[in-house]
Amino acid sequence: MLGSARRRDLFLKVLEQVRQRYPWVVLGYVVMPEHVHLLVSEPRQRKLATALQALKLGFARRVLAEQRRRERLARPDRFEHRLQRVWPARYFDFNVCTARKRVEKLRYIHRNPVKRGLVAAPELWRWSSFRAYAFQEMGLVRVNQWGVPELKFKEATTFPR
């Protein structure tokens, strides 16, 4: 699914489009060959699940259209469309409530390509928000653009013990 540089670039392009459309803040990301890690805010006007659905659907439509074109060109006389799944049916979320946990999650995200042996250092993996933090570089996705969306805040509550 994300095994090629071209596909990872496409995913980041779609992520930026969704970031703008739903306004949400992207705090961090890494696109790995078979999965993605995102650290994002809740969109202002819609549910996070809706924005993630738009992201997954936007990417999947482009990938499947590309595959159909390739198949049609390779076998124009025997082309038959087969429904394929691009993403798993569910995503896994984790609420980050403290600055300490945010830093922990960012470190995990940015170190993932190194841990997996894809690169020797986080700055060498170009499908990550690491360079935005380390070198203030603008990538395909705007990171930490806090001024645009107004974030939803809920009143502080106490958690049961």
N, C-alpha and C positions, 0 to 999 in steps of 0.2 A: 504494500500500500504506500509506504513512505520510503521505500528502499533506494530511490534515486534522488540525486540533487534536484532534478527538475520537479519531482513530486513534492519534495520538502519546500521548495520555493513557491510552488503553487499553493500549498497549505498556508504558508505565511501570507501570501497575497490575499487569500480568502479570509484569514484571521483578521487582517487589517480592515478589510471591507466590513466585516461583521462588527468589529470594534467601533467603527464610525457609525454604523447603522443603529446600533443598540445602545447608545453610548455606555461603555464600560471602560474601566481602567485595567490595562494589562500591566501587572506588576512584574511578571516574569514568565518565561516559556522556554521550552526546549522541544525540538522536533527530532525524534529518534527514528531509526529505520522502520520500526513496527509499532510505535506508540508516541503519544504526546503528553507532556506535562504543562499545565497552564496554572498560573497564579493570577487570578483576576478578581475584580470587584463584582458585586452584584449589579446588573444593569439597573438604571434608574427607573424605567417604566415597565419593564417586563421581568419575567422570572429568568433566572440563570439558565434553567433547562431550555427555555425558548431560544435564547441566544446560542447555546451550545448545539441545539438542533439545527439552527440556521447555519452554523459553522460546518457541522458534519454533512448536512445536506448539500450545501454549496460546493464543498470539496468533492463529495461523492458524485454529484451530477457531472462535474467536469471530468473526473477520472473515468467514469463509465462512458461518457460521450467519446472520449479519446480512445478507449478500448474498442468501442463499436466501429469507429472510423478505421482503426487499424485492422480489425477483423474483416471489414467490408473490402478494404483494399487488398488484403492477403487472399481472400476467397470470395470474390464477388458473386460467383455462381452458387456457392454453398453457404452463404451468410445466414445465420440464424441467431437472433438475439437471445442471450441467456442472462437471466437475472443473477447478479452477483452482489454479495454483501461486501461493502468497503470497510465499515466500522462494526465493532461489537455492538450489541443491542443496548448496552448500558455503559455509563461512565461512572467513575468513582469520585466522589467529592469529599473534601475535608474542610471544615470551617477553620480559618486562621483568625484568632481573636487577639493576639498580642504581637507586638513588634518583635519580640524574641522568636516566636514561632514563625513569623514571616521571614526572618533572616535564615532560620533553620531550613525552611522549605526552599528558599532561593538557593542556598548552598547546595542542597540535594539536587535540585533541578539543574543547576549549572555544572555540577560535577558528574552528572549521569553519563555523558559521552566519554569522560576520562575513565570512570569506573568500568564501563563496558569495553574499554580498549579501542575506541574509535579514534581518539586523538590523545596526545600526550599532555595537553593543557586545555582548560576550558575556552580560552580565547581562540583556539584553533578550530572550534566547531562553529561554523557560521550560522547554524539554525538554532540559535540560542540568544537570549537577552543579555548574556554575560558582557558582551562588548559595549552595550549601552551603559551598563554600570561601571565597567572598568575604564572605558575610554570615551564615554559620552558620545558614542557613534550612533548615528541614525541608521537603523536597519529597515527592513521591510515593514516592521510593526512598531508603532509608536509605543514606547514604554513610559509609564508613570506620568501620563498626561492628565494631571489631577484637575486642572482648571476648567476643562470642558464639561464633564458631567458633574452634576450634583449627586453625590452618593446618598443612598438611602441609609439613614441611621435609625436604629431602634433604641428605645429607652433601655437603659441598663437594667438588667434583671438579676436576681440572685438565682443561682442554680441549686437544686436540691442536693443535699449531702448524701 
